[in-house]
Structure formats: structure tokens, C-alpha cells
């Protein structure tokens, strides 16, 4: 990614410059000299993603015979809770997936993460932009290795759009509403939504907030946690108005996001719905749920539409950079060596193939061929502002409150005002 790119968490939390690089993966002078066993938690439970981590661990062990890596794959929706329990009990895994933002800041404050700044190799810094490292930086110290660029937007079926007479992907909210109407008229469920898992439903509130709120409001709210700006209420009203057009699949409140053919990703994978608002990990999930378990051939992508009169910067995008952290008690030389190993170009190319997601390594990005992923990278590269997902930026308490309040709104059990109240109440407990 371009060096000028700054994610929300970097604006809020990062200061100072990154430290100098130390030894890279497999360097003998970085080894402890004895046998080491490390536990590794990730969220790829099936298919090519799970196989990728198994092969990556095996390849690293082959290059570092003194290291044994014990893998544990955990369902994405269960990972945060299990990880927090393990961290709080002092029995954390040595290496684990890192969401970043306020969640990472809380771990740093509690002394649960390793500062890996001086363990990042020169080879890694050569292929990863400073902006991507800033997403994992607090007070000038790097606490996670970035692995993938995962902006959000609408993944859609070109075939279903074509059959409904939609010639171009929507660029405005009016266009999106028109597309919904055309898809309904063609007998197609317009938008798949896995609201059972809450966070996919909240994506709508997050994106409407990004369009209604200024960049300064989004970033400053991470500091003051007041949610007093009227834009937060307006975003909830936008969600309510859009939901009133009934754009989502039948039974969306009880639909999961990524588990099985009946999930929201599965509906898109099997042409039962035309589009889904999701992060850039979605193509890999969709591919695992098609009848032949291969990438959906007519898949494409467009960014969340603009909103007339909103204070947000046109082209601003939600998403960010996924990474992996070492726990504070992990063996530093071996753990940082493994993180550097993940960033090697050949490994990152395999990551892209396994997950169908854009890798963070600039050299490996050259292997991306799919039009939808090229569109994702193009939008990310030209975005004037990139924010991590708001439940990540504002921390777990506020994030969970927002997610629940949005689902209540969609279920007819809450109001836009309730979303703001929930965020304020949770912020006081943070």
C-alpha cells in the first residue's frame, strides 16, 4: 500500500517512528539455542485457509528444527471471547490473530502483548508499507505483524445484476436503492445479511457513519468516546430508512454470516442473493461455499455508495489490516521469526491463493488477478481516509453494544436513538 495511507487507529494511537529492524525468520543468531514449542491460534477452520496455516507452520518448522508450533483453529465468531479469556487467565497462546484498534490497545495496556518493533526484519520492511505497520502501532511500538489488506464493500454477482438489468454497480445511495428494486422485480433476493452474528448487520451502521461523520469526528471519538455529534444519530436513521425498503434476504435475522450454504456468504455463493456487504476476506469464504468449492466466476465488488450531504470524505473506506501478535510471554526470537516468515513473498502469495484476499506484501499483490480484488485494492489505494471497523476502533465494550443495538433496530426492537445511547453507556464502562 502507499506509504501515505493512515488508518484510523494509527491516527488515534500511533506516535513516533518505528524502530530499527532485527533478525529475520530462521536467522541462527535470533534463536534461543534450545527447543521451543509455540501455540498458534487462528480463525481458519476449514478448507484452503486451514491448510495454508498448517503448511506454513510445517515449512517454518522445517527451516527451524528447534521450533514446534501447535495450531488451534477457532471459529471466527468465537475467537475474540476465547482469546480474551486466555489472556486474562495468563494462559494466552504465543501467536494469535490480532484485530487491532481499541481491542489491541486494551491488550497493550494490560501488558499482554509483545513489542515486536525491533524484531521486524529489513526484508519484511522492504515489502510492507509504513502505513500498514501504523495500523498495528501504539506509541511508536509495533504490536502485531500486518498480513492482509481487508477493506469492506459490496461483493456481488455480475450474472444476477445483468439479469435484473443493472448495467453498472451503484455509486450513490439512490443507485443502490434502484438496484434493490430491480433485483426484487427480477425475483432475486437483493442483499444477503447474516444478522444472527450481529457484526455483519452493524457494518451498515459503520458505513453510514463513515459517510455522515467527518474524518475528524470518527478519529476524535476514539479519544473522547462521547458520540455527541449528530452524525451518529443520522447514521442510525439512515440504517432504519434503508432497512425499511426491505433489501435483505428472507430470515436475515436468523441467518449466520459464514457458516454453511444457508449463510449470507452461502446465499451469494449459490446465487440465492445478489450481493453482500462484507470485508475483503469474503471471496475465500464464498469460494468454500459454492457447489464445486471453487471461486465464484461472476463475482465482482463495488465500494459503499456515497450519500448526498454527508460530512464524510468521498471515497473513504472501512476495513484495515489484519495482523498477528505475540503474547508478552512468548519466546521473542522464535515468535518474531515466525511473524517475519508469514510476510515472505512466496508465503504471502500462497496466503492470497488460500484466502482469496489481498496480501499486505507489495510484491505478492502482483499475483492478484481477480477483477474484484483488483477493484478492492484500487479503492483502497486511492481512498483519502481508511478506518478500521468501528467495533475494533472503539474497543470491545462499545463494539458489542453497537452491534447489538443495530440488530435490535433491524428487528424492530430499537431506535436510532438507542444505538447512540448504547454506545455512550458502554463507553462509560470502558
C-alpha positions in Angstrom: 0.0 0.0 0.0 1.1 3.6 -0.5 3.1 5.0 2.3 0.8 7.9 2.7 -2.0 5.6 3.9 -3.0 6.2 7.5 -5.6 4.0 9.2 -7.8 5.4 12.0 -6.0 3.5 14.7 -2.7 5.0 13.6 -4.1 8.5 13.8 -5.5 7.9 17.2 -2.9 5.7 18.8 0.4 5.9 16.9 3.2 8.3 17.6 6.9 8.3 16.8 8.9 6.3 14.3 9.3 2.6 14.0 12.5 1.1 15.4 15.3 -0.5 13.6 15.0 -3.9 12.2 16.4 -7.0 13.8 17.0 -10.6 12.6 14.6 -12.2 10.2 12.9 -15.6 10.0 15.3 -18.5 10.5 18.3 -16.4 11.5 20.5 -18.5 13.7 21.6 -15.6 15.8 17.9 -15.0 16.7 17.4 -18.5 18.1 17.3 -19.3 21.8 19.6 -22.3 21.3 17.1 -24.7 22.8 13.9 -26.5 21.7 10.8 -24.2 21.7 7.1 -25.0 21.4 4.7 -22.2 20.5 0.9 -22.3 20.4 -0.8 -20.5 17.5 -4.5 -19.5 17.3 -6.1 -18.5 14.0 -9.7 -18.4 12.6 -9.5 -20.6 9.5 -11.4 -23.7 10.5 -11.9 -25.4 7.1 -10.7 -25.6 3.5 -7.7 -23.9 1.9 -7.3 -21.4 4.7 -6.8 -24.1 7.4 -4.5 -26.0 5.0 -2.5 -22.8 4.4 -1.7 -22.3 8.1 -0.8 -26.0 8.5 1.6 -25.8 5.6 3.1 -22.5 6.7 3.7 -23.9 10.2 5.2 -27.0 8.8 7.5 -25.1 6.4 8.7 -22.8 9.3 9.4 -25.8 11.5 11.4 -27.4 8.7 13.6 -24.3 8.4 13.8 -24.0 12.2 14.1 -27.6 13.6 14.3 -26.4 17.2 10.7 -25.0 17.0 7.4 -26.8 17.3 4.2 -25.0 16.5 0.9 -26.3 17.9 -2.0 -24.9 15.9 -5.6 -24.3 17.1 -8.2 -23.2 14.6 -11.2 -21.4 16.2 -14.4 -20.3 14.6 -14.2 -16.5 13.9 -17.2 -15.6 16.0 -15.8 -17.4 19.0 -12.2 -16.2 18.7 -12.3 -12.9 20.5 -14.1 -14.2 23.6 -11.8 -17.3 23.9 -8.7 -15.2 23.4 -9.7 -12.6 26.0 -10.4 -15.3 28.5 -7.0 -16.9 27.8 -5.2 -13.5 28.0 -6.9 -12.7 31.3 -6.1 -16.0 32.8 -2.4 -15.8 31.9 -2.6 -18.8 29.6 -2.6 -16.9 26.3 -1.4 -18.6 23.0 2.1 -17.5 21.9 0.9 -16.3 18.5 -2.7 -15.2 17.7 -4.8 -13.2 15.2 -5.0 -9.5 16.1 -8.0 -7.3 15.3 -6.2 -4.1 16.2 -7.7 -0.8 17.2 -9.2 -0.4 20.7 -9.1 -4.1 21.2 -5.3 -4.2 20.7 -4.9 -1.0 22.8 -6.6 -2.7 25.8 -4.2 -5.7 25.5 -1.2 -3.4 25.4 -2.5 -1.5 28.5 -2.9 -4.8 30.3 0.7 -5.8 29.4 -0.5 -8.8 27.4 1.3 -8.2 24.1 5.0 -8.3 23.0 6.6 -5.2 21.5 7.9 -6.7 18.2 9.3 -3.4 16.8 13.0 -4.5 16.8 12.1 -8.0 15.6 10.8 -6.8 12.2 13.4 -7.8 9.5 14.7 -5.5 6.8 13.3 -7.9 4.2 9.8 -7.5 5.8 10.0 -3.7 5.9 11.0 -3.7 2.2 7.7 -5.3 1.1 5.3 -3.8 3.6 4.3 -0.1 3.7 4.8 2.0 6.8 1.1 2.7 6.7 0.3 -0.9 7.2 2.6 -1.1 10.2 1.0 2.0 11.6 -2.3 0.1 11.9 -0.5 -2.1 14.4 1.4 0.6 16.2 0.8 2.2 19.6 3.1 5.0 21.0 5.7 4.2 18.3 5.8 0.5 19.1 4.6 -2.3 16.8 2.5 -5.0 18.5 1.3 -7.0 15.5 2.6 -8.1 12.1 0.2 -7.0 9.3 -0.8 -9.8 7.0 -3.7 -8.9 4.8 -5.5 -5.7 3.4 -9.2 -6.2 4.1 -11.3 -3.2 3.0 -15.1 -3.6 3.1 -17.7 -3.1 0.3 -20.3 -4.9 -1.7 -19.4 -8.2 -3.3 -22.0 -9.0 -6.0 -23.0 -11.4 -8.7 -22.5 -9.9 -12.2 -24.8 -12.5 -13.6 -27.7 -11.6 -11.3 -27.1 -7.9 -11.8 -27.2 -8.4 -15.5 -30.4 -10.4 -15.4 -32.0 -7.6 -13.4 -30.9 -5.0 -16.0 -28.4 -3.4 -13.7 -25.7 -2.2 -16.2 -23.3 -0.5 -13.7 -22.7 -1.1 -10.0 -24.2 1.6 -7.7 -22.2 4.7 -6.8 -24.9 6.6 -4.8 -27.4 5.5 -2.2 -30.2 6.3 -4.8 -28.4 3.9 -7.2 -28.3 1.2 -4.6 -32.0 1.5 -3.8 -32.8 1.4 -7.5 -30.7 -1.8 -7.8 -32.6 -3.3 -4.9 -35.9 -2.6 -6.7 -34.7 -4.1 -10.0 -33.4 -7.3 -8.3 -36.8 -7.7 -6.5 -38.6 -7.3 -9.7 -36.4 -10.0 -11.3 -37.3 -12.4 -8.4 -33.9 -12.2 -6.8 -33.2 -11.5 -3.1 -31.1 -8.3 -3.3 -28.8 -8.3 -0.3 -27.6 -11.2 1.8 -27.2 -10.3 5.5 -26.1 -12.6 8.3 -27.6 -10.6 11.2 -27.5 -13.7 13.5 -23.8 -12.9 14.1 -24.6 -9.2 14.7 -21.4 -7.7 13.4 -22.4 -8.0 9.7 -25.6 -6.0 10.4 -23.5 -3.4 12.2 -21.4 -2.9 9.1 -24.4 -0.9 7.7 -24.3 1.5 10.7 -20.5 1.8 10.4 -20.5 2.6 6.7 -23.4 5.1 7.1 -21.4 6.7 9.9 -18.4 6.9 7.7 -20.4 8.8 5.1 -22.3 11.0 7.6 -19.4 11.8 10.0 -16.3 13.8 9.2 -12.9 12.2 9.4 -12.1 14.3 12.5 -15.3 13.1 14.2 -14.5 9.4 13.6 -10.9 9.8 14.9 -11.6 12.1 17.8 -14.5 9.9 19.0 -11.9 7.2 19.6 -10.3 9.6 22.1 -13.3 11.2 23.8 -15.8 8.4 23.3 -18.7 10.8 23.6 -20.8 10.1 20.4 -22.3 13.5 20.8 -22.0 14.6 17.1 -25.5 14.5 15.4 -23.9 12.4 12.7 -24.0 9.3 14.9 -27.8 9.6 15.2 -28.1 10.4 11.5 -26.3 7.2 10.6 -28.8 5.2 12.6 -31.6 6.9 10.9 -30.0 6.0 7.5 -29.9 2.4 8.5 -33.6 2.5 9.6 -34.6 4.1 6.3 -32.7 1.7 4.2 -33.9 -1.3 6.1 -37.5 -0.1 5.5 -37.1 -0.8 1.8 -36.7 -4.5 2.7 -33.5 -5.1 0.9 -32.3 -8.2 2.8 -32.8 -11.9 2.4 -35.8 -13.7 4.0 -34.9 -14.6 7.6 -31.9 -12.4 7.7 -32.2 -12.0 11.5 -31.6 -15.7 12.0 -29.0 -16.1 9.1 -25.4 -16.6 10.0 -22.6 -14.9 8.1 -20.1 -17.5 7.0 -21.2 -21.0 8.1 -22.8 -23.2 5.5 -24.7 -22.8 2.3 -27.5 -21.0 4.1 -25.3 -18.3 5.5 -25.2 -14.9 3.9 -21.9 -15.7 2.1 -23.5 -19.0 1.0 -26.5 -17.3 -0.4 -24.2 -15.2 -2.7 -22.1 -18.3 -3.5 -25.2 -20.2 -4.7 -26.9 -17.2 -6.5 -29.7 -17.1 -3.9 -28.9 -13.4 -3.3 -27.2 -10.8 -5.5 -24.8 -9.0 -3.1 -23.4 -8.8 0.4 -21.7 -6.0 2.3 -18.5 -7.6 3.7 -14.8 -7.3 4.2 -12.2 -8.5 1.6 -11.9 -11.9 3.2 -15.3 -12.7 1.7 -14.2 -14.2 -1.7 -12.4 -17.0 0.1 -15.4 -17.7 2.2 -17.7 -17.6 -0.8 -15.4 -20.0 -2.7 -15.6 -22.6 0.1 -19.5 -22.5 -0.2 -20.0 -22.8 -3.9 -21.3 -26.2 -5.2 -17.8 -27.1 -6.6 -15.9 -25.2 -3.8 -14.2 -23.0 -6.3 -14.2 -19.2 -6.6 -17.5 -17.7 -7.9 -16.7 -16.9 -11.5 -19.0 -13.9 -11.8 -18.0 -12.3 -8.5 -17.3 -8.5 -8.5 -17.1 -5.7 -6.0 -18.0 -2.0 -5.5 -17.4 0.4 -2.6 -20.2 1.5 -0.3 -22.1 4.2 -2.1 -21.8 8.0 -1.5 -24.5 9.9 0.5 -25.6 13.3 -0.5 -25.0 15.9 2.2 -22.8 13.7 4.4 -19.7 15.1 6.1 -17.6 12.1 5.4 -14.9 12.2 2.8 -16.0 10.8 -0.6 -14.2 7.5 -1.2 -13.4 6.9 2.5 -13.4 3.2 3.3 -13.7 0.9 6.2 -11.6 -2.2 6.7 -8.0 -2.1 7.7 -5.2 -4.5 8.1 -5.4 -7.9 9.8 -2.3 -9.0 11.7 -0.8 -11.5 14.2 0.6 -10.7 17.6 2.9 -12.5 20.0 1.8 -12.7 23.6 4.0 -11.0 26.2 5.3 -14.4 27.4 6.1 -15.9 24.0 9.7 -16.7 23.1 10.7 -13.5 21.4 13.3 -14.7 18.8 11.2 -17.6 17.6 7.9 -15.7 17.7 9.1 -12.7 15.7 10.9 -15.0 13.3 7.6 -16.8 12.6 5.9 -13.5 12.0 8.5 -12.4 9.5 8.2 -15.8 7.8 4.5 -15.1 7.2 5.5 -11.9 5.3 7.8 -13.6 2.8 6.6 -13.0 -0.7 6.2 -16.7 -1.5 4.2 -17.2 1.7 2.1 -14.2 1.0 1.3 -15.4 -2.5 0.1 -18.6 -1.0 -2.0 -16.7 1.6 -3.7 -14.8 -1.3 -4.5 -18.1 -3.1 -5.8 -19.8 0.0 -8.0 -16.9 1.3 -8.7 -15.1 -1.9 -7.8 -11.9 0.0 -5.4 -9.1 -0.9 -2.0 -9.8 0.8 -0.2 -6.9 2.5 3.2 -7.7 0.8 3.5 -5.3 -2.1 5.4 -7.9 -4.2 2.7 -10.6 -3.6 0.0 -8.1 -4.6 1.3 -8.5 -8.1 -0.1 -12.1 -8.2 -3.6 -10.8 -7.7 -5.6 -11.4 -11.0 -9.3 -11.4 -10.0 -11.2 -8.3 -11.1 -13.0 -8.0 -7.7 -9.8 -8.0 -5.7 -8.1 -5.5 -8.1 -11.2 -3.3 -7.6 -10.7 -3.6 -3.8 -7.0 -2.7 -4.0 -7.7 0.2 -6.3 -10.3 1.7 -4.0 -8.1 1.2 -1.0 -5.1 2.8 -2.7 -7.0 6.0 -3.7 -9.1 6.3 -0.5 -8.5 9.6 1.2 -9.2 8.0 4.6 -9.3 4.4 5.8 -10.8 3.5 9.1 -10.7 0.1 10.8 -14.1 -1.4 11.6 -15.7 0.8 14.2 -16.2 -2.0 16.7 -12.4 -2.5 16.5 -11.6 1.2 16.7 -13.8 1.9 19.8 -13.0 -1.3 21.6 -14.9 -4.5 22.6 -17.4 -2.9 25.0 -18.6 -0.2 22.7 -18.3 -2.5 19.7 -20.5 -5.2 21.2 -23.0 -2.6 22.3 -23.2 -1.1 18.8 -23.5 -4.5 17.1 -26.4 -5.5 19.4 -28.2 -2.1 19.1 -28.1 -2.3 15.3 -29.6 -5.8 15.3 -32.3 -4.6 17.7 -33.1 -1.7 15.3 -33.4 -4.1 12.4 -35.6 -6.4 14.4 -38.0 -3.5 15.2 -37.0 -3.6 18.9 -34.9 -0.4 19.0 -34.4 3.0 17.5 -31.6 5.1 16.1 -31.5 7.0 19.4 -31.0 3.6 21.2 -27.8 3.0 19.1 -26.2 6.2 20.3 -27.4 5.6 23.9 -25.9 2.1 23.9 -22.5 3.4 22.6 -22.4 6.1 25.3 -23.3 3.7 28.1 -20.7 1.2 27.0 -18.1 3.9 26.7 -18.5 4.8 30.3 -17.8 1.2 31.3 -14.6 1.0 29.1 
